C-alpha cells in the first residue's frame, strides 16, 4: 500500500524563504508548515534554483520541487518534483528527498509514484528521467523497477558522478 501524500507546489516567495534558511519566514509564506530540515543546508541549493526558475517563469513553479505533505501526520516530510516543466523533447526529470526522520516509511515511493502519474497524464511528456549516484542504492532500488533504462552518466556539481536513467512513455496511440 502506498503512503498517502500530496506534493504541495510553491511560489517564488516560498522558494526565497526556504533558500535563505529562514524557518519563521518560510512558515509565514508556504501553504503548509515546514520543518527545520526543509530550510537546512542540504535543500537550500534546490530552493535557490527553483526560485530562479519561478522568477524567470512563474508558471514553471507548478512543475518544480514542492513539499511532500502527509495529511494524516500533518507534516512536511520532504521535497519532490520535477527539475522543471517538460523540455522541447518532452522530457521531465524527477527529484526527491525525504527528511531523515521520515525515511523508510514509504514517502519516497509515494512521491515518486505521484510524479510518474503526473508525467503519464501530461500529453507533452514523452520521457521521464532520474539521475542517481552509483552509491545511492535506495534510489536505484526505488526507481529502476519501474522500467528505467540507463542511458548515460554525468558529473553533477552537487552530487558528483550520477547515472542517468530514462523511462520512455507511450504516446496517445500507445506506442
PAZAPA-4460 file (N, C-alpha, C; in steps of 0.05 Angstrom, whole numbers, plus 32768, in hexadecimal, padded with zeros to 4 digits):
% residues 175
    n_x    n_y    n_z   ca_x   ca_y   ca_z    c_x    c_y    c_z   seq   type   mol
   8011   7FE8   8000   8000   8000   8000   8012   8019   8000     1      X     A
   800B   802C   7FEF   801A   8045   7FED   8012   8058   8003     2      X     A
   8025   8065   800F   8020   8079   8023   8013   8091   8016     3      X     A
   7FFC   809A   8021   7FEE   80B1   8015   7FFC   80CB   801B     4      X     A
   8003   80D9   8005   8011   80F3   8007   8005   8105   7FF2     5      X     A
   800B   811F   7FF5   8006   8133   7FE0   8021   8141   7FDC     6      X     A
   8026   814A   7FC3   803C   815B   7FBE   8031   8177   7FBC     7      X     A
   8039   8188   7FCF   802F   81A3   7FD1   8042   81B5   7FC1     8      X     A
   8038   81C2   7FAC   8049   81D3   7F9C   804C   81EE   7FA9     9      X     A
   8062   81FB   7FA3   806A   8214   7FB0   806C   822B   7F9C    10      X     A
   806F   8243   7FA6   8073   825A   7F95   808E   8267   7F9C    11      X     A
   8095   827C   7F8E   80AF   8289   7F91   80B4   8292   7FAE    12      X     A
   809F   829D   7FBC   80A3   82A5   7FD7   80AB   828E   7FE9    13      X     A
   809E   8277   7FE5   80A4   825F   7FF5   80C1   8255   7FEE    14      X     A
   80C8   8254   7FD5   80E3   824C   7FCD   80F8   825F   7FD9    15      X     A
   80F2   8278   7FD9   8105   828C   7FE5   810A   8287   8002    16      X     A
   80F4   8284   8012   80F7   8280   802F   8105   8266   8034    17      X     A
   80FE   8251   8026   810B   8237   802A   8129   8238   8023    18      X     A
   812F   8245   800D   814B   8247   8004   815C   8258   8017    19      X     A
   8150   826A   8025   815E   827A   8039   8160   826C   8054    20      X     A
   8154   8255   8057   8156   8246   8070   8146   8253   8086    21      X     A
   8132   8263   8080   8123   8272   8094   8109   8262   809A    22      X     A
   8109   8252   80AF   80F2   8241   80B6   80DA   8252   80BC    23      X     A
   80DD   8267   80CB   80C5   8278   80D2   80B9   8284   80B9    24      X     A
   80CA   828F   80A8   80BF   829B   808F   80B3   8286   807D    25      X     A
   80BF   826F   807C   80B5   825A   806B   8099   8251   8075    26      X     A
   8096   8250   808F   807C   8248   809A   8067   825D   8097    27      X     A
   806F   8276   8092   805C   828B   808D   8052   828A   8070    28      X     A
   8063   8281   805D   805C   8283   8041   8055   8269   8033    29      X     A
   805E   8252   803E   8058   8239   8031   803B   8230   8038    30      X     A
   802F   8221   8026   8013   8219   802A   800F   8205   8041    31      X     A
   8024   81F8   804A   8023   81E5   8060   803B   81EA   8072    32      X     A
   803A   81E3   808C   8051   81E7   809D   8069   81D6   8093    33      X     A
   8081   81E1   8095   8099   81D2   808D   80AA   81CD   80A5    34      X     A
   80BC   81BA   80A2   80CE   81B1   80B7   80E9   81BE   80B4    35      X     A
   80F9   81BC   80C9   8114   81C6   80C9   8125   81B8   80B3    36      X     A
   811F   819F   80AD   812D   8191   8098   812A   819F   807D    37      X     A
   8112   81A9   8077   810D   81B6   805D   811B   81D1   805A    38      X     A
   8124   81DD   8070   8133   81F6   806D   8151   81F1   8074    39      X     A
   8158   81D8   8077   8174   81D1   807E   8187   81D4   8066    40      X     A
   81A0   81CF   806B   81B4   81D2   8056   81B0   81C1   803D    41      X     A
   81A8   81A8   8040   81A5   8196   8029   8191   81A0   8015    42      X     A
   8179   81A8   801D   8165   81B0   8008   8168   81CC   7FFD    43      X     A
   8179   81DC   800A   817A   81F9   8002   8181   81FD   7FE5    44      X     A
   8194   81ED   7FDB   819C   81F0   7FBE   8184   81EB   7FAC    45      X     A
   8174   81D6   7FB3   815D   81D0   7FA2   8149   81E7   7FA3    46      X     A
   8144   81F2   7FBB   8131   8208   7FBC   813B   8221   7FAD    47      X     A
   8155   8226   7FAE   8160   823D   7FA0   815D   823A   7F82    48      X     A
   8162   8221   7F78   815D   821C   7F5B   8140   8220   7F53    49      X     A
   812E   8216   7F64   8111   8218   7F5F   8108   8235   7F61    50      X     A
   8114   8245   7F72   810E   8262   7F74   8115   826F   7F59    51      X     A
   812D   8269   7F4E   8135   8275   7F35   8121   826D   7F1F    52      X     A
   8118   8254   7F1E   8105   824B   7F0A   80EB   825A   7F0D    53      X     A
   80E1   825C   7F26   80C7   8268   7F2B   80C8   8286   7F24    54      X     A
   80DE   8293   7F29   80E0   82B0   7F22   80E1   82B3   7F03    55      X     A
   80EF   82A1   7EF6   80F1   82A3   7ED8   80D7   829B   7ECB    56      X     A
   80C9   8287   7ED6   80B1   827C   7ECA   809E   8273   7EE1    57      X     A
   808D   8284   7EEB   807C   827C   7F02   806C   8263   7EFE    58      X     A
   8064   825D   7EE5   8055   8244   7EE0   8065   822B   7EE4    59      X     A
   8080   822D   7EE3   8091   8216   7EE7   808F   820B   7F04    60      X     A
   8087   821C   7F17   8085   8213   7F33   8072   81FC   7F37    61      X     A
   805E   81FA   7F26   804B   81E3   7F28   8058   81C9   7F20    62      X     A
   806F   81CA   7F13   807D   81B1   7F0B   8094   81AB   7F1E    63      X     A
   809E   81BE   7F2C   80B7   81BA   7F3A   80B3   81B0   7F57    64      X     A
   80C8   81AE   7F65   80C9   81A3   7F80   80B5   81AF   7F93    65      X     A
   80A6   819E   7FA0   8093   81A6   7FB4   8098   8197   7FCE    66      X     A
   8086   819A   7FE0   8088   818D   7FFA   8077   8173   7FFA    67      X     A
   8084   815E   8003   8075   8145   8006   8066   8148   8021    68      X     A
   804C   8147   801F   803A   814C   8036   802A   8133   803D    69      X     A
   802B   812B   8056   801B   8114   8060   8004   8120   806F    70      X     A
   7FEC   811E   8064   7FD4   8129   8071   7FCE   811B   808C    71      X     A
   7FD2   8101   808D   7FCC   80F2   80A6   7FDE   80FC   80BC    72      X     A
   7FF8   80FF   80B7   800A   8108   80CC   800A   8126   80CF    73      X     A
   7FFF   8134   80BB   8000   8152   80BC   801D   815C   80BB    74      X     A
   802D   814F   80AA   804A   8155   80AA   8055   8157   808E    75      X     A
   8069   8169   808B   8079   816A   8073   808F   8156   8077    76      X     A
   8091   8142   8065   80A3   812C   8069   80BB   812C   8055    77      X     A
   80BB   813F   8043   80D0   8140   8030   80C9   8153   8019    78      X     A
   80D8   8150   8003   80D3   8160   7FEB   80D4   814E   7FD2    79      X     A
   80C4   8155   7FBE   80C4   8146   7FA6   80B8   8156   7F8F    80      X     A
   80BF   8150   7F77   80B4   815D   7F60   80C6   8157   7F48    81      X     A
   80C0   8165   7F33   80D1   8163   7F1B   80E5   817A   7F1C    82      X     A
   80FA   8177   7F0D   810E   818C   7F0B   8104   81A4   7EFC    83      X     A
   80EE   81A1   7EEE   80E2   81B7   7EDF   80CC   81AB   7ECD    84      X     A
   80BE   81BD   7EBE   80A9   81B3   7EAC   80B6   81A2   7E96    85      X     A
   80A5   8194   7E87   80B0   8183   7E71   80C2   8194   7E5E    86      X     A
   80D9   8189   7E56   80EA   8198   7E44   80DF   8194   7E27    87      X     A
   80EE   819E   7E14   80E5   819E   7DF8   80E2   8182   7DED    88      X     A
   80EE   816E   7DF9   80EB   8152   7DF1   80D6   8143   7E00    89      X     A
   80C9   8151   7E14   80B5   8144   7E24   80C0   8135   7E3C    90      X     A
   80D8   813C   7E45   80E5   812E   7E5B   80E1   813F   7E75    91      X     A
   80DB   8131   7E8B   80DC   813C   7EA6   80EE   812B   7EB7    92      X     A
   80FB   8137   7ECA   810C   8128   7EDD   8102   812A   7EF9    93      X     A
   80FF   8113   7F05   80F5   8111   7F21   810C   8116   7F35    94      X     A
   8105   8125   7F4A   8117   8128   7F61   8107   8126   7F7A    95      X     A
   8113   811A   7F8F   8105   8117   7FA8   811A   8113   7FBF    96      X     A
   8112   811A   7FD6   8122   8115   7FEF   810F   8115   8006    97      X     A
   8112   8101   8017   8101   80FE   802F   8111   8105   8048    98      X     A
   8105   8115   8059   8111   811C   8073   811A   8102   8081    99      X     A
   8133   8101   808A   813D   80E8   8097   812B   80DC   80AC   100      X     A
   811D   80EC   80BB   810B   80E1   80D0   80F3   80D3   80C4   101      X     A
   80ED   80D7   80AA   80D6   80CA   809E   80DD   80B5   8089   102      X     A
   80F7   80AF   8087   80FF   809B   8073   80F6   807F   807B   103      X     A
   80F4   806E   8067   80EC   8052   806A   80CF   804F   8073   104      X     A
   80BF   8063   806C   80A2   8062   8073   8091   8063   805A   105      X     A
   809D   8061   8042   808D   8061   8029   8089   807C   801C   106      X     A
   8094   8091   8028   8090   80AC   801C   809E   80B0   8002   107      X     A
   80B6   80A6   7FFF   80C4   80A9   7FE5   80B5   809B   7FCF   108      X     A
   80AC   8082   7FD4   809D   8073   7FC0   8083   8081   7FB9   109      X     A
   8075   808B   7FCD   805C   8099   7FC8   8060   80B2   7FB7   110      X     A
   8075   80C1   7FBE   807B   80D9   7FAE   8083   80D2   7F91   111      X     A
   8094   80BD   7F8F   809D   80B4   7F75   8086   80AB   7F64   112      X     A
   8073   809C   7F6F   805C   8092   7F60   804A   80A9   7F59   113      X     A
   8047   80BD   7F6B   8036   80D4   7F64   8042   80E4   7F4D   114      X     A
   805C   80E7   7F4C   8069   80F5   7F36   8067   80E5   7F1C   115      X     A
   806B   80CB   7F1E   8067   80BA   7F05   804B   80BC   7EFB   116      X     A
   8038   80BC   7F0C   801C   80BE   7F04   8017   80D9   7EF6   117      X     A
   8022   80EE   7F01   801E   8108   7EF5   802B   8109   7ED9   118      X     A
   8044   80FE   7ED7   8051   80FE   7EBD   8041   80EE   7EA9   119      X     A
   8036   80D7   7EB1   8026   80C7   7E9F   800D   80D5   7E96   120      X     A
   8002   80E5   7EA7   7FE8   80F3   7EA1   7FEC   810C   7E90   121      X     A
   8005   8115   7E8D   800A   812D   7E7E   8012   8126   7E61   122      X     A
   8002   812E   7E4D   8007   8126   7E31   8022   8130   7E27   123      X     A
   802D   8146   7E32   8046   8150   7E28   805E   8142   7E33   124      X     A
   805A   812F   7E46   8071   8120   7E51   8074   8106   7E43   125      X     A
   808C   8101   7E38   8091   80E8   7E2A   80A7   80D7   7E37   126      X     A
   80B6   80E4   7E4A   80CC   80D6   7E57   80D0   80E1   7E73   127      X     A
   80D5   80CE   7E85   80DA   80D6   7EA1   80F7   80CD   7EA7   128      X     A
   8105   80DF   7EB4   8121   80D9   7EBB   8126   80DA   7ED9   129      X     A
   8138   80C9   7EE2   8143   80CB   7EFD   8161   80C9   7EFB   130      X     A
   816F   80D8   7F0B   818C   80D7   7F0C   8194   80CF   7F29   131      X     A
   81A3   80B9   7F2A   81A8   80AC   7F44   81C6   80A7   7F48   132      X     A
   81D1   80B0   7F5F   81ED   80A9   7F65   81F0   808B   7F66   133      X     A
   8207   8081   7F5D   820B   8063   7F5E   8209   8057   7F7A   134      X     A
   820F   8067   7F8E   820E   805D   7FAA   81F3   8060   7FB7   135      X     A
   81DF   806C   7FA9   81C5   8070   7FB4   81B3   8058   7FAD   136      X     A
   81B8   8042   7FBB   81AA   8029   7FB6   818C   802C   7FBB   137      X     A
   8184   803B   7FD0   8168   803E   7FD6   8159   804B   7FBF   138      X     A
   8164   8060   7FB3   8156   806D   7F9C   8156   805B   7F84   139      X     A
   816B   804C   7F7F   816B   803A   7F68   8156   8024   7F6C   140      X     A
   8155   8019   7F85   8141   8005   7F8B   8125   800F   7F88   141      X     A
   8121   8029   7F8D   8106   8035   7F8A   80FF   8038   7F6D   142      X     A
   8111   8045   7F5E   810A   804D   7F42   810B   8037   7F2D   143      X     A
   8120   8027   7F2E   8125   8014   7F18   810F   8000   7F13   144      X     A
   8101   7FF6   7F28   80EC   7FE3   7F22   80D5   7FEE   7F11   145      X     A
   80D3   8008   7F0D   80BE   8014   7EFD   80C5   8013   7EDF   146      X     A
   80DC   8008   7ED8   80E3   8005   7EBC   80F7   8019   7EB2   147      X     A
   8104   8029   7EC3   8118   803C   7EBB   8130   802D   7EB0   148      X     A
   813C   8038   7E9B   8153   802C   7E8D   816A   8040   7E8E   149      X     A
   8182   8036   7E95   819A   8047   7E96   81A1   8051   7E7A   150      X     A
   81A3   806C   7E77   81A9   8078   7E5D   81C3   8088   7E5D   151      X     A
   81D0   808A   7E75   81E9   8099   7E75   81F1   809F   7E92   152      X     A
   8205   80B1   7E93   8210   80BA   7EAD   8215   80D8   7EAB   153      X     A
   8216   80E5   7EC2   821C   8101   7EC3   822B   8107   7EDD   154      X     A
   823A   811D   7EDD   8247   8127   7EF5   8237   813F   7EFF   155      X     A
   8228   813B   7F14   8217   814F   7F20   8228   8161   7F33   156      X     A
   8223   817B   7F32   8232   818E   7F43   822E   8187   7F61   157      X     A
   8217   817F   7F69   8212   8179   7F85   8217   815C   7F8D   158      X     A
   820F   8149   7F7C   820F   812D   7F83   8226   811D   7F77   159      X     A
   8236   8129   7F65   824B   811A   7F58   8240   8108   7F43   160      X     A
   824C   80F1   7F3F   8244   80DE   7F2A   8228   80D5   7F2F   161      X     A
   8218   80D6   7F1A   81FD   80CB   7F1A   81F8   80BB   7F01   162      X     A
   81E9   80A6   7F04   81DF   8096   7EEE   81C5   80A2   7EE5   163      X     A
   81C0   80A4   7ECB   81A8   80B0   7EC0   8196   8099   7EB6   164      X     A
   817E   8098   7EC0   816A   8084   7EB8   8152   8091   7EAC   165      X     A
   8147   8087   7E96   812F   8091   7E89   811A   807C   7E88   166      X     A
   8101   8086   7E89   80EA   8075   7E85   80DA   8082   7E6E   167      X     A
   80D8   8074   7E58   80C8   807E   7E41   80AB   8079   7E46   168      X     A
   809A   808D   7E42   807E   808A   7E46   8070   8087   7E2B   169      X     A
   805C   8076   7E2A   804E   8073   7E11   803E   808C   7E0A   170      X     A
   803B   8091   7DF0   802C   80A8   7DE7   800E   80A0   7DE8   171      X     A
   7FFD   80B2   7DDF   7FE0   80AE   7DE1   7FD8   8095   7DD2   172      X     A
   7FE7   808B   7DBF   7FE0   8074   7DAF   7FEA   805A   7DBD   173      X     A
   7FF9   805D   7DD3   8003   8046   7DE2   801F   803D   7DD9   174      X     A
   802B   804C   7DC6   8046   8045   7DBC   805B   8053   7DCC   175      X     A
***
